[in-house]
Amino acid sequence: MCNLAEELPILVNQCIAGDQLSFSKLIRRFRGQVYGLCFRMLGQREDAEDAMQETFVRVAKNLHRWDPERAFEPWLLTIAGNRCRTRLAQRMRRPGTLTLDHPVPDHSVDESKAKLLSEELDHALLTVRKEYRDAFVLFHKNEMCYNEISESLDIPLGTVKTWVHRARRELIMKLRTRGVLNEEN
């Protein structure tokens, strides 16, 4: 039996050719990861299910754009994350019916610092070696365990741990150099 890394491009080509059974197989293979990410981001089962469905609709429309030279999971989970961010933005625009008996503290300064750190981290990630970056993103942003990353990238478990560690180390150095982190962080 061939492993997922070898089987995936064949499966994707079958999906692009319009094979519904292949697309169902693709959905079954990644449904848990996509739903898990959506649920963690949205916090509500119904919204997570809707975002998961929207993700696979997007995947069906854009599958021909996936580069087989790159890992599939980060591409797929980026689409899912974007669907969740869109839903979160829609939530923010909806008028709320919540009434509060006491004032809500203003955390806008903390949010802007967190956004700045996130932007700096994304910028620094672009400069990290591709293998390290892929492992780091799968572990920290997609919340995959080392074993899942090892399987999806088809590399040994020890290599995954090394790459994630090296990515962290490089990112910390780059963020300190840019003045985003100090020695205490």
C-alpha positions as CSV (number, residue, x, y, z in Angstrom):
1,M,0.0,0.0,0.0
2,C,1.4,3.4,-0.9
3,N,1.7,6.1,1.7
4,L,-0.4,9.3,1.7
5,A,2.3,11.5,0.3
6,E,2.5,9.2,-2.8
7,E,-1.2,8.6,-3.0
8,L,-2.4,12.3,-2.6
9,P,-1.4,13.7,-6.0
10,I,-3.1,10.7,-7.7
11,L,-6.2,11.3,-5.6
12,V,-6.1,15.1,-6.4
13,N,-5.9,14.4,-10.1
14,Q,-8.9,12.1,-9.9
15,C,-10.8,14.8,-8.1
16,I,-9.8,17.4,-10.7
17,A,-11.0,15.0,-13.4
18,G,-14.4,15.0,-11.7
19,D,-14.4,11.7,-9.8
20,Q,-16.9,12.2,-7.0
21,L,-15.7,9.1,-5.1
22,S,-12.2,10.4,-5.0
23,F,-13.4,13.7,-3.7
24,S,-15.4,11.9,-1.0
25,K,-12.3,10.0,0.0
26,L,-10.3,13.3,0.2
27,I,-13.0,14.8,2.4
28,R,-13.0,11.7,4.7
29,R,-9.2,11.8,5.0
30,F,-9.1,15.5,6.1
31,R,-12.5,16.1,7.6
32,G,-11.3,15.7,11.2
33,Q,-8.4,18.1,10.8
34,V,-10.5,20.7,9.1
35,Y,-13.3,20.4,11.6
36,G,-10.9,20.5,14.5
37,L,-9.3,23.7,13.3
38,C,-12.7,25.3,12.6
39,F,-14.1,24.4,16.0
40,R,-11.0,25.7,17.8
41,M,-11.2,29.0,15.9
42,L,-15.0,29.5,16.0
43,G,-15.9,27.7,19.3
44,Q,-19.3,26.7,18.0
45,R,-20.2,23.3,16.5
46,E,-22.7,24.7,13.9
47,D,-20.3,27.4,12.7
48,A,-17.4,24.9,12.6
49,E,-19.5,22.5,10.5
50,D,-20.5,25.3,8.1
51,A,-16.9,26.6,7.8
52,M,-15.8,23.0,7.2
53,Q,-18.3,22.6,4.4
54,E,-17.3,26.0,2.9
55,T,-13.7,24.9,3.0
56,F,-14.3,21.8,1.0
57,V,-16.4,23.8,-1.5
58,R,-13.4,26.1,-1.9
59,V,-11.1,23.2,-2.2
60,A,-13.2,21.6,-5.0
61,K,-13.1,24.9,-6.9
62,N,-9.4,25.5,-6.4
63,L,-7.9,22.0,-6.3
64,H,-6.2,22.6,-9.7
65,R,-4.2,25.4,-8.0
66,W,-2.6,23.2,-5.4
67,D,1.2,22.7,-6.1
68,P,2.0,19.0,-5.7
69,E,5.6,20.0,-4.8
70,R,4.2,21.5,-1.5
71,A,2.5,19.8,1.4
72,F,-1.3,19.5,1.0
73,E,-2.3,20.0,4.6
74,P,-1.0,23.5,5.1
75,W,-2.7,24.6,1.9
76,L,-6.0,23.0,2.9
77,L,-5.8,24.3,6.5
78,T,-5.0,27.8,5.3
79,I,-8.3,27.7,3.3
80,A,-10.1,26.5,6.4
81,G,-8.5,29.2,8.5
82,N,-9.5,31.9,6.0
83,R,-13.1,30.6,6.0
84,C,-13.1,30.8,9.9
85,R,-11.7,34.4,9.8
86,T,-14.4,35.4,7.4
87,R,-17.0,34.0,9.7
88,L,-15.5,35.7,12.7
89,A,-15.5,39.0,10.8
90,Q,-19.1,38.5,9.9
91,R,-19.9,37.9,13.6
92,M,-18.3,41.2,14.5
93,R,-20.4,43.1,12.0
94,R,-23.7,41.5,13.2
95,P,-25.6,43.7,15.7
96,G,-25.5,42.0,19.1
97,T,-28.4,41.5,21.4
98,L,-26.2,41.1,24.5
99,T,-26.7,43.6,27.2
100,L,-24.2,44.1,30.0
101,D,-24.8,45.3,33.5
102,H,-21.2,46.5,33.9
103,P,-18.7,48.2,31.5
104,V,-16.4,46.0,29.5
105,P,-12.6,46.7,30.0
106,D,-10.8,48.1,27.0
107,H,-8.2,45.6,25.7
108,S,-7.5,47.3,22.4
109,V,-3.9,48.0,23.3
110,D,-3.3,44.4,24.1
111,E,-5.0,43.3,20.9
112,S,-2.9,45.7,18.8
113,K,0.3,44.4,20.4
114,A,-0.9,40.8,19.7
115,K,-1.6,41.7,16.1
116,L,1.8,43.4,15.7
117,L,3.5,40.3,17.1
118,S,1.5,38.1,14.8
119,E,2.5,40.1,11.8
120,E,6.1,40.2,12.8
121,L,6.0,36.4,13.4
122,D,4.5,35.9,9.9
123,H,7.2,38.1,8.4
124,A,10.0,36.3,10.2
125,L,8.5,32.9,9.2
126,L,9.1,33.8,5.6
127,T,12.8,33.9,6.2
128,V,13.0,30.5,7.9
129,R,14.1,27.5,5.9
130,K,11.0,26.0,4.2
131,E,11.2,22.6,5.9
132,Y,11.4,24.2,9.3
133,R,8.6,26.6,8.5
134,D,6.3,23.8,7.3
135,A,6.8,21.8,10.5
136,F,6.4,24.9,12.7
137,V,3.2,25.9,11.0
138,L,1.7,22.5,11.2
139,F,2.6,22.2,14.9
140,H,1.8,25.7,16.2
141,K,-0.8,27.1,13.8
142,N,-2.6,23.9,12.8
143,E,-2.1,22.3,16.2
144,M,-1.0,18.9,14.7
145,C,1.0,16.6,16.9
146,Y,4.5,15.5,16.0
147,N,3.3,12.1,14.9
148,E,0.7,13.6,12.5
149,I,3.3,15.9,11.1
150,S,5.7,13.1,10.6
151,E,3.1,11.1,8.7
152,S,1.9,14.1,6.6
153,L,5.4,15.2,5.6
154,D,6.6,11.6,5.4
155,I,9.7,12.2,7.6
156,P,11.0,10.7,10.8
157,L,9.5,11.8,14.1
158,G,12.9,13.0,15.4
159,T,13.4,15.2,12.3
160,V,10.0,16.8,12.9
161,K,11.0,17.7,16.5
162,T,14.3,19.0,15.3
163,W,12.8,21.2,12.6
164,V,10.1,22.7,14.9
165,H,12.8,23.4,17.5
166,R,15.1,25.0,15.0
167,A,12.3,27.1,13.6
168,R,11.4,28.3,17.1
169,R,15.1,29.2,17.8
170,E,15.5,31.1,14.5
171,L,12.2,32.9,15.0
172,I,13.1,34.0,18.5
173,M,16.5,35.3,17.2
174,K,14.9,37.2,14.3
175,L,12.2,38.7,16.6
176,R,14.8,39.8,19.1
177,T,16.9,41.3,16.3
178,R,13.9,43.3,15.1
179,G,13.2,44.5,18.7
180,V,9.9,42.7,19.0
181,L,11.1,40.4,21.8
182,N,13.6,41.2,24.5
183,E,15.8,38.8,26.4
184,E,13.1,38.2,29.0
185,N,10.7,36.8,26.4
